[in-house]
Amino acid sequence: MQRVFIILIFILFAMENHSQTRSVDRQPVAAGRYYAANSGTLARDLSQHFDNCVKPALEQEVRAIISPHAGYLFSGKIAASAFSSVSSNREIKNIFLIGSSHIMAFEGASVYVSGDYITPLGKAVVNREIGEQMRKENRLFNTSVTAHQQEHSLEVQIPFIQHYFTTMPPIIPIIIGTTNTNSIRKMAETLKQWFTDENLFVISSDFSHYPSYDDAREVDRKTADAIITGKPEELLNVLKKNSSGNIPGLATSMCGWTSGLLLMYLTEGNEQLEYLHIDYCNSGDTNYGSKDEVVGYHAIAVVEKKKAIIPGNSMTGEISFSEQETKELFSIARNTIQAKFENKKNILPDEKKLPELLKRPYGAFVTLKIDGKLRGCIGRFVSADPLYEAVSASACSSAFEDFRFFPLTSKEFEKTEIEITVLGPLRKINNISEIVLGRHGIYIKKDYHSGTMLPQVATENGWSLEEFLGYTSRDKAGLGWDGWKNAEIFVYEGIVLAEK
């Protein structure tokens, strides 16, 4: 009898595992609970989240994002920030959508190949061929439908994909059921063949669950910092410390930690990739949640590293400003300032006639000097506008709006030297040893205080690293000489262009 029972269980599992041979679309279960069930309302909500979110101006190709999966009222703007790190016009071959099961535990992971995923915005086509290939290559991937039927973590991501991307790529929905780190590593090995710049990986996860507001911010910071290192063991260690820290109310530091760990196994050892933090909030930051028991949400991206930027007129392996392009930028800066003196409308060059490089959305600072002494310096870290417009606006601000100086006079302008620094994106660092003097500018931020110094400032003044941090912290951020020690520190790189 026992033998018959075992055989029956095996048959039932086999029927479940192969039930996806029939075409059955996965119907929405989170609509009306996590997001609006009405397509018009949902589209409006999504538009609002994308309008209000942080939009990182990343030049690098994004390989993966970590996006929250809570109700849109709580985490919608953070999810929108995560997706905004990817170009909406990018041609993506497939989106691998990966989440950790909230419903059931099972060995390996389930990849949905029965049909397509349905939301109020329509059908998200599933690439079944890749799913079947995963199952054939690694027994840890099964095709059970049960893991997907009531699971919300993947479904809530799909409307963002449908709304944001110009062309909707096929998806590969994967639910992880195991907490076995060896199994997760093995699944990552199988997935590595698709972890290329052709595809996008979306990791669905919220962070801390149910501590107080202040405890959540601290726990979530530690967890995100561990992820940013790119080292799987760092994440596992921090999760363990958080769990054993007797933090009141804390149920988990990251509900989708197995999915996050799989991503870190995918990127482990790849020196060409880095993690960038984009935005954070928790449910206590919204109008709909209390501060007693909150849930945390991070937006994080995995991007291809920028090539090293050397002060000068080129960015090694990436961009280089020709003599003509450099001359054009300085002409724009000088003409903008001169137009102000003459009370004329500033007329920018015809964009159609400008080099393509000057039309890219780079941040820029314009520095004015007279006899080698600073006379004004203002700019933008990031810019949605083309570089030539950023340079024009920064030149005008440096000449007439730098509060440290009186507005520039026409007589002074005759003796003014102009320096233009074209900036790469901000990157948060975990250790000041990551700062390279002469190559990195630094941006220090704590609460409402912030300040920056450009890459060339440290070398021009012969400062040590401690002096670079101290002067920026005290004179720019207003935090005192040692204030940087308890603040967030970001670095950025720049191409320094000087007039001949």
N, C-alpha and C positions, 0 to 999 in steps of 0.2 A: 504493500500500500504506500509506504514511504517513497519507494522508487517511482511509483506512478505519479505521486504528488510532485516530486522533483522534476519529472519530465514535463508535467503540466505547467509548472512555473516557467521552465525554459521555453516552452512553446509560446506562452503568453508574452514573455519578454521579446522573443523573436518577432511575434506579430506586431508588437508595439514599435520595435526598432525598425521594421520594414514597412510600417503603415504609411510612410510618406511616399510609397510608390504610386498611390492615388493622388490626383491633383486636388488639393484642398487649400484654399486661401485662408490665411490666419486673420480672423476678424478682430477688430479693436475691442479691448476690454478696459482700457484706461480712459477712453473718451467719456466725458461727462463727470469724471472724477479728478483726473490729473490735468486735464485740459478740456477746452470747450468741445462739445460733440457737434455743434453746428459749424459747418465749413466756413461760412462768412464770418462768424464771431471768432473762430480759430485763426483765420487769416489776419483779422484786425489785431488780435492779441499778439501774434507773431511779429507783425509789422511794428507794433509798439515796443516790443522787447528789443528788436534790432535797432530801432531808432534811439533807444535810451541806453544801450549797452556800451561798454568800453570797446573801441574798435582798434585793435593793435595794427600798426602799420608795419607789417613784417615783409621784408624783401625776400627772406628765405622761403624755400619750399617746405610746406608743412606735411609731415608724414603721418602724424597722429594727433588727436586731441583727447583730453579727458573732460567730459561734460556731465553735469548733474542730471538726475532723472526724477526730481521731486515735482510737485505740482507747479505749474507755470507761474502761479501767483508768488511763489516763494523763490524759485530758482531760474525762472525764465530768462532774466537778463544775463545771468552768468552763462547759461547754455548758449545764448545768442553771442556772447563775447567769444566763447570757444569756437563756434562756427565762423565768426567774423575774422578769425585769424587766417582762414583759408580764403583764397580768391573765389568769389561767387561764379566767375567765368572760367575757372580752371577746368580743363578737360580731365576728368577722373574716370578711370576705367572701372573700378569697383570701390564700394565702401564696405569695409569689414566692420560690422556692428557687434560689439562684444560687451556682454554684461554678466554679472554673477547672479545665480538664482536666489530669489527671496522666498521661493515656494518649497523647494525640495532639494535634498542632497543626493548626488549620484556620482559615480566614477566618470571622470573625463568631462566631456562637454557635448551638448546637442547642437547640431547645425540644422537649420530648417531648410528642407528641400522639397516639401510637399507642394508648395504653391507660392503665392506672393503674400506680402503683408498689406493689409488694408487699413487706411485711416480715413477720417472725414474729408481729407484733401485728395483722396483717390488711392491708386494702387502704387506700391513700391515693388518693383520687379526684383525677384530673387534670382541670383545667378546659381542655378541648381547644379551646373556642371562642376563648379569649384567645390561646392559642398560635397558632392559625391566623390570627388577626387580626394578631399580631405579624409573622408570615411574610409576609402580604400587604402590610403597610405598609412593611416594611424588608427589603430583600434580604439584609442581614447576618444575619438570623435564618433558619436552615434547620431542617428537621425530620428530620435524619439520626439514626437510632437508634444508630449505631455509637459515637458519643461517650458514650452513656449505659450501654452494655452492661457494661463492666468498671470504670466510674468509681464510686468509693466516696464522694466528698465530699458528694453530695446524699443518698445513701441513709442515711448514719449520722445525719443530722439528723431523719429522719422518725419513728423511734421516740420521740424526745423530744416531737415534735409530737403523736403519737398518744397518748402517756401523759399529757401535761401539760394539754392544752386540754379543757375540758368538752365542747365541740362541735368536731369535727374539720373544719377548713375545707378546701375544695379547694386543690390545690397547682398551681403552674406551674413545672416543673423546667427550669432553664436551665443549660447547660454552655457556658462561654466557651472558645473555641479560639484566639483571636487575642491577640497582644501589641501590636497596633497601637492606640496611644492615640486616634487620630482615629476609628477604627472603634468603640472603646469609648464615646467621647463620643456618637457618632451613635446607638448602641444605647440609651444612657441617655435621649436625647431621645425615642425611641419609648416607652420605659417610663414616662416622666414622667406620662402620662395616668392611670396606675394607682398612682402613688406618692402616695397619699392616706391619710387616716386610716381609710378603710374596709379597707385591706389592710395586710399585714405583709410586709416584705422580710427574708429570712434569708440573710445572706452567710456562706458556709462557707469558713473559712480557718484554717490554723495559721500560726504565725509563724516564728521562726528555726529553721533545721534544722542540727543537728550541731555547733555550737560547744560550748565548755566551759560549765559551769553559770554562772559569773560573766559570761562574755562574752555569753551568751544573755540574761541579765537586762538588761544594758546595751543591747544591740542592740534587744531587744523594747521597752524603755522608749522609746527614740528613735522607733521605728516607731509605737508607740501614740500618743506625743505628737504626731507628725505627723498622724495620722488625726484626733485630737481637735481640731486646728485647723480641720478642715473644708475645707482648701485642697488640691486635688488636686496642685498643684505641690510642696507641702511633702512629700507622701508620695513622689512621684517623686524628689525631691532626696535625701531620706533613704535611700531604697532604693539610689540610685546611690552615695552616700557609704559606706554599709555594705558594698556590693559591692566597692568599691575600697579598703577599709580593711585588706586583708590579715589579716582575722580568721581564725585557724586553725580549719579545719573548717567554716566557714560556707558552706553551699550556697545558701541563700536567706534573706532576712529575712522573707518572707511568701509562702508558696507560692500563695496565692489573691490575689495583689496586683491582678490584673486585675479580679477581682470587687469587691475593696475600692475600686479606682479608679472602677469603674462607680457604686458607691454614692455616692462623693464627687462625681461629676459630677451625680448625681441631686439632691444637697443643695446644690450650689454656688450661692451667691447667695441662698439662702433664709434670710432673717434670723430666721425664726420657728422654726428648728430648731437643735439643738446636739448634739454628741457627748458622751456620758458614759462614763467608764471604770468598769467594774463589778468585775472581778477578774482576776487573773493567776496562773499558775504555769507551770512547765515540767516535763518528764518527770523531771528530777532531784529534784523535790519529792515524787515518789511513792515507794512501796516497790518499784516494779518497774523503775525506770530508774536508770542510773548517772549520775554528774555529769561524765563525760568528754565524751560526745556527747549533747546533749539537743535536744528540740524544745519550742518555746514556744507557750503558749496564752493568748489574751486573750478576755475577754467585754466587748463594747462595745455601747452602745445609742445610737440616734439618736432624740431625743425632741423634742417641741414645747416651746419655751422657756416657762418660767413668766413671768408678768407681773411687772413690777417691784414689789417689796414696800416700802412706805414705812412707817417706824416710826409706829405709831398703831394704830387698831383696824380697819384695812382693808387688803386686798391689792388693788391697783388692777386692775380687770377680772377678778378671780378670786373672792376671798372677802371678806366683810366681816362683822365681829362686831357684832351689834346690842347695844344697851344691856342687854337682857334676857339674851342669851347671855353677855356679859361678866360680868354680875352672877352668873350661874349658875356660871361657872368659879371666881370668887373665893369663892363660897359653898362649893364643893367643897373648895378648898384650905384654907380656914379650918376647916371642919368636920373635915377629916382630921387636922389638927394638934390641934384641941381634943379629939378622941376619944382621941388618944394621952395627953394630959394626964390624962384622966379614966379611963384604963385600960379604955376601952370598945372594942368591935369597931367598926371604921370601916364605916359603912353608906352605900354610894353611892346616889345617886338611882335611881329606876326608869328604866332606859334607854328604855323605851317612851314615857316622858313628856318625854324630853330633845329639844332641837332636833337636827335631822339633822346640822348642822355639827359638833356636839360629839361625834358618833359616828364621825367620820372618823378614820383612823389618822395623825394628825400627831404629830411630835416636839414636845417642850415642855421649857422650863427654868422653874423657879420661883425667883425671887430674893427674899430677905428683907432688909429694911433697918430700922435703928433710928436715928432722927435723921439720916437720909441716909447712914448708914454701913453697909457690907455686913455682913450677919449670917449669910448662908448662900446658896449657889446651887448647885443640882444639877439635872440634867435628862437628857433623852434626845434624841440627834440624830434618830433615826428610831424609829418605834414601830409594831408590828403591832397594838397595842391602840388602842382609841378614845381621842380626845383627852382626854375627861373622866377616864379612868383614868390616862393619862400625867400629867396635872396632879395628881391625887391622890397618886400614887406619888412624884412629884418634890417636892411640898410636904412630905411626910413626911421624905424624905431630906434636903432642905435644912434643915429644922428640927433634925433629930436625928442626921444621919450625915455632915455636912460636917466632915472631919477638921481643918479650919482653925479650928474654933470648938468650944467646949463645947456640949452639947445645949441647945437653947432652953429657958428656964424659962417657967412660966405668967405670971410677972410681966412678963418681957420681951415676951411675946406680946401683952400689952395695948397695947404701944407699937410693935409691928412693922407695917411697911408691906410689902405683897406686890406683886410685879410678875411677870407671866406673859408669857413670850416663846414664841409658837407658831412653829415652825421649818419652813422649806422644806428640800428635799434638798441634800446636799453636791454640790459641783461642783468638780472639780480645775481649777486654773488654770495657765497656762503663763508668765504674766507678772504681776508684782504691780500693774502698771498697771490690771489688771482689777478691783482691789479699790476699792469705793466706800465711803468712810468714812461711817458712820451708816446705811448700808443693808446692808452685808455683815458678818457675823461671819466669823471665820477659824478654821480648824482646821489645825494644823501637826503633821506626822507624819514620824518617821524611825525606822526599825527598831521598837523596842518603846517609844519615847518619843512622846508625843502630848499635845496640849493645845489648848484653845479659849478664845476670848473672844467674847461676844455682840456683836451689831451696835451696840448703844447704848453700849458701854463706851468706845469711842474718842471719841465726841462728848461724853460726860459728863465725860471727863477732859481734853478739849481736845488729844488726841494727834495728832501727825502720822502719816502712814502708816508711816514708819520706826519710830516709837515703838510703834505698835500691833503691828507685827510683832515688835519687840524684846522688849516686855513679855510677849507671848504665848509667844514662843520661850523666854525665860529663866524666867519665873515659872510658866508653865503646862505647857510641854513638857519643861522641864529640859534644854534644849539650848544654853543660853548666849544672849547677846544677838544674836549673828550666826548662830546655829544654823539659822535659817530659810532661809539662803542655800543650804544643801545638803540641804534637806528638801522633802517634798511639801507643797504648800499647797492647801487646799480653802476654798471660800467657801460660805456659805449665807445666806439671807435670813430675816428674821423679822418677825412682827407683835408689837409690844410693847403689852401691855395693862396699864394701871395702875388701881389702885383709886381711886375718887372719894371 
